[in-house]
Amino acid sequence: MDELISVQLKPLTDAEIPMVLRWRNHPLVRKVMFSDHEISLDEHLAWWKKTCDDSIRQDLLFYYNGQPRGVIYFFDIDLVEQRCHWGFYLDSEQLSGSSEQLKIWLALEQSAINYAFETLAVQSLICETFEFNRAVHQIHKKFGFKEINRISHEKDGQDEIVVVMALKKESTGQECDVSVKAVSIPPVLQLAFLGSANWELVGREFVRLYSEAIGENAEIFPIPFGQYRHQIWDEKSELLTNKLDYYVFCERLEDLYETPFTIFDFSKREALEQHFNEYCHLIKNARDRLTGTFFVLDFVPVKPFLSSLEEASYESESVLGFVESLNTRLEQVCNNIPDCFLVRLSALVGRFGANFANPGKYWYLARSPFSATFATELNREILKFILVLRGQTARVVVVDLDNTLWGGGIGDDGLDGVNVGGDFPGNVFVEIQQTLKSLRGRGMALAICSKNTETVAQEVFQKHPSMVLKLGDFTSTRINWRDKTENLREIAAEIGVGLSSLCFLDDSPYERDAVRQMLPEVIVPELPQDITLWSSFILSCPHLAAFRPTQEDLKRVKNYEIRAKIKNDATTFKEKEDYWRSLGMKLFFYQYGKTNKQRVLQLLSKTNQFNMTTRRHAEKDLELLVSEGADIIPIGLADKYSDEEIIGLIILIPTSEVQTMVIETFLLSCRVLGRSVETGILGWICTHLSKRGITRLEGLFFETERNLPAASVYKYHGFEAVDPSRFRLSLKTSPVVQPEWFQFSEEAPQ
């Protein structure tokens, strides 16, 4: 029989104050509170008096089966914005280590959520937790809270990261049971495989890979076998009514044959071409019916086909030549469809082999499209696209030295004992270094984080003849005996990127695990035990993937180095305006088009710190904005250190109010911050709009977990707050003036 549980919330009264003080002063509670000293009775009574007078705070006692077990408090209750913050603590004296603790904790959290949404009638519930308090993070996540911000708070003389999480009312489902199994984790990503084969097992493998790489959940949208075409055309189908994130169009060449078990005969290619044309027509029409991003697999024969020796060649009048012509046409179709990307299945099969991809007997037993091992590689390829589109790839590869960049330990083995070059295993480390150098050539910065004596480690770079990488190839180095997590923070700060832009490679499982635990934002791949696999592992790592590198990507490493030089030069000037004048900065304002589209989409997906609204517009969204009269303005910058490159974006949209424009998106690359670039841009915008007869400019700001550097920009430039997320500026009375230390190009949108 199920246990009967009763829970109740009652307002805190004077009678419970001594008991609550005892709970609050328990060491386990104080450890995770902002104020962690032992609170005196006088201090506690003063707090209680202040609390009673606070009209936007409520403190409640939580009862479990008739016994008081914890305190829940709601504060900053904003009934206008319909949001509030909350916190809690349990009676750790009685519950710590007991078998009932987790059950009571879950019941308390569910009661708090119910009270916030039903009694307080708010729409958003916010909580703040120290990053090290991982148990609380996990419980919050199980109830659907999502991270929205990270802030710093001094505790015990050092800065600690505080994770801010929020739960929206519309994201909550049915009330959660107090058993652990009943707490469901909402899926983060939804994807559908649209093909004629049985893609269920491939979908399961994608969920596993995605969770392993991102640490979040994914859900594969279920489509009955063979029904995806019908669901695309049916206006009332679940596929159309559910807005998914991604759709994988995955018909194989074999799915275009006359029957599922046909051997392809080149003489019947006209029938296959007709099926191909119908498939392309379906994809084009699906774009008008489905939201989200499309991935389309190209074609390659996996199963054996009937051909002569000549027909098996790559001549145009051959089977493979015919398939290649289909792929060329399919690529053209994808290029003409917004937010549609061709996934090169043919290249993947070319790399691993058709026999490796062939499902063999499982095609006949379960209609599986590919072998299980090949399905993993295909899912990894799809995952690369998703990470790139979501801006979750690395920009800096941070490497250890001993047994990572070379074999052996320089400190113990000396220069002669270092393995790099020559026979095994030294030749493996040469290949690893060449792999890292190739990443650098594609715009990926390299850094060192190693526990070593710096002068000793540098000797390898300076004197070993087989070293491919030199110290000059590394944008930042931390070679010392300090904790690696501390060094990684410094590397990120020096280069000017977030921790989520770092990918950490280290041979030590202990160091990898320590970084995962202490810096969960950092990407830490689990390197194979066999070092001969490292190079291929690095090259196929989804977090190191990229689309065709833009000019800005290729310049990135140089720009990181320039940023450090600019910061150093700034210290030689007494007045910051003199420093800015010395830079010789010129701003360019471009029309959005084919030449800059890829860079614009890249900035939209990856920019977090200076990003007013963090709206991740896709290509289709931008087309819609343009059709509605928006100005999409990519922004370039050149200075005495670097040539012009696109470093920002402004999107201006008209409103129903006459002579008013709204800054819908305003973002800048973090490497240009601190140079008054935002002032130059706003000054140009004000001048440009005034010439068009616009008299009022509004700006939007939506706070996230990372965009605090942009929080005060509008207020600093004279905008008046209309509400917490909207700011207004009169272009007649108080426009932002263009700073005289900038030059402005004439390449402005008309």
Secondary structure as UniProt FT lines:
FT   STRAND          7..11
FT   HELIX           14..16
FT   HELIX           17..24
FT   HELIX           27..30
FT   TURN            31..32
FT   HELIX           41..52
FT   TURN            55..56
FT   STRAND          58..64
FT   TURN            65..66
FT   STRAND          67..78
FT   TURN            79..82
FT   STRAND          83..90
FT   HELIX           92..95
FT   TURN            96..97
FT   TURN            99..100
FT   HELIX           101..114
FT   HELIX           115..119
FT   STRAND          124..130
FT   TURN            131..132
FT   HELIX           134..142
FT   TURN            143..144
FT   STRAND          146..155
FT   TURN            156..157
FT   STRAND          158..168
FT   HELIX           169..171
FT   HELIX           180..182
FT   STRAND          189..194
FT   HELIX           200..214
FT   STRAND          218..220
FT   TURN            225..226
FT   HELIX           228..233
FT   TURN            235..236
FT   HELIX           238..241
FT   STRAND          246..249
FT   HELIX           253..256
FT   TURN            260..261
FT   HELIX           266..268
FT   HELIX           269..289
FT   STRAND          293..297
FT   TURN            309..312
FT   TURN            316..317
FT   HELIX           319..335
FT   TURN            338..339
FT   STRAND          340..343
FT   HELIX           345..352
FT   HELIX           354..357
FT   HELIX           361..366
FT   HELIX           372..389
FT   TURN            390..391
FT   STRAND          396..399
FT   TURN            403..405
FT   STRAND          406..407
FT   HELIX           410..413
FT   HELIX           415..417
FT   TURN            424..425
FT   HELIX           426..441
FT   TURN            442..443
FT   STRAND          445..451
FT   HELIX           454..463
FT   TURN            465..466
FT   HELIX           471..473
FT   STRAND          476..480
FT   HELIX           484..495
FT   HELIX           499..501
FT   STRAND          502..505
FT   HELIX           509..518
FT   TURN            520..521
FT   HELIX           531..533
FT   HELIX           534..540
FT   HELIX           542..544
FT   HELIX           551..554
FT   HELIX           556..570
FT   TURN            571..572
FT   HELIX           576..582
FT   STRAND          585..589
FT   TURN            594..596
FT   HELIX           597..606
FT   STRAND          610..611
FT   HELIX           619..627
FT   TURN            628..629
FT   STRAND          631..638
FT   STRAND          645..654
FT   TURN            658..659
FT   STRAND          660..668
FT   HELIX           670..672
FT   TURN            673..674
FT   HELIX           677..691
FT   TURN            692..693
FT   STRAND          696..700
FT   HELIX           708..710
FT   TURN            711..712
FT   HELIX           713..716
FT   TURN            717..718
FT   STRAND          720..723
FT   TURN            724..725
FT   STRAND          726..730
FT   TURN            731..733
FT   TURN            740..741
FT   STRAND          742..744
//
